[in-house]
Amino acid sequence: MLRISRRTDYAVRVLLSLAIHQGERPRLVQDIVDEMLIPLPFVKRIVADLVRAGLVQSRRGSKGGLWLRRPADEITLLDVVEASDEPLEISQCIDDPDFCPLSETCPVRKRWARLRALIRRELRSVTIAQLAEESTSIAAAVPSPE
């Protein structure tokens, strides 16, 4: 079954929080935890992945926190998936023809490869900036409780 992992979902939320608050002071991890409802132990590991992938920068200390290393419109969902998980794999036969003795003549292998390309193209077409814009638009449309 194809499924986006919880780790990737949380990584998107971390980046979304950073994008929404871009231009403000660096975000504290606790602020992201509170805003995006992510368990603290997950956030620490996810932030390490995002820093390693060059998507987030962090600094310790009283003026420390997290911020996007690249503009939000240059970070795609594919970047997040690749930073959080193993590369997107539909079937091992796509990249390893020796996996299956029928791979060279198999009509399904071509479909799996096409499906992977389609998913990668869609993930590459969505940026964190777009998601942040949609998120703030939705939040603005929801009436505040009085």
N, C-alpha and C positions, 0 to 999 in steps of 0.2 A: 504494500500500500504506500502510495506517495503521501507524504505528510511533512509540513513545515514543523520543525521541532519547537518545543517550548523555548529553548535557548535562542533560536532565531527570532521568535515572536518577542521575547523580552529585549533582545538587541535592537529590534526595530523601535520598541517603545523608548529605550534609552536615547537613541538617536532622534526620535521624534521630540522628546522633551528638550533636548539640546537645541534642536532647530526652532522650536516654538519660542524658546527664551534666548535665542541668538541675539547678541548685541547687549545683553545684560551682563551682570557679573558672571564669572564661572559658576556653573551649577554644582551644588553640593550633592553627593551621592544620596544623602537622606532626603533631599528635596525631590529627586527623581523617584526614589522608592515610594514616597508619599503620593506624588502626583500620578505615577503610572501603576501603582499597586503591584510592585514586583518585590518578592522576598529579598532582603538584603544580601544573604549569602550568594544568591544568583547574580545580583548586580555586580558584585566585586569580581567574579569570574568573567562575566560578560564584558565588563569594562576592560579587563586585561586583554581579552581577545580583540576588542575594538581598537585599543591602543596599538597592539601588535600589528594589526592590519592597516594602521595609518589613518583610521577614520576619526579617532578621538585623541585629544591631548589631555593630559592631566598634570596637575601640580599640587604638591602637598603644602600644608602650612595655612596660616591665617588668611592669606589671599589666594589660596588654592581652590581647586575644584576641577570640573570637567568642561570642555568645550569642543566643538567640532574642529577637526584639523583641516578639513576641506569645506568649501561652501556646500550647503545642503542640496543645492541643485546639481552638484557633481557626485553625489552619493546615491547609488541606485539600490533597489532591493536585492539585486544580484550581488552587489558588493557586501551587503549584510549577510546574505546566505553563505557566501564564500568565507566571510570572516568568522562566522559562528559554527558552521558545520563542515563536514567533508564536502567536496564538490558535488554538485547535483548529479545523481546517478539514477537512471531509469532501469538499466539492465547492464550487467557486467559485460555482456557480449558486444556492446557498442565499442568499448575501448580495448577489449581483449578478445580478438578473434579466436584465440586458442581456447577460450573458455568453453565454447560449444563446437563440436565437430561439424555442425551444419551451418555455422555462421556465414560462410561465404555465399551460400545459396538460399539462406533463410529469408523469406519475404517479411517476417515479423521484425527482424533486426533493423531493416530500413525504417519501419514505422516507429520503433523505439527511438531511433536516432532523430527522426523528424519531430517526435513529441518532445524530446529533450531540447532540441533547438527552439521549438516554439515556446516552451516554458522559460528558457534562458532569455529569449527575446522579450517576452512580456516582463520578466523581472528587471531586465535592463532598461525598460521604457518608463519605469516608475521611480521617481526620485523622492528622497526624504523631504525636500522642499514642497513637492506636490502634496504629500501626505500631511505636512504641517499646515499648509494652506487649507486643505479640506478639513482638518481637525479644528482649526480656529473658526472656519465658516460654520461648522456644525455647532460649535460651542456658542457662537454668537446668536444662532437661530433658536437655541433652547432658552425658554423663559427662565429667569432666575426666581427662586422661591422667595416669597415676600412674607 
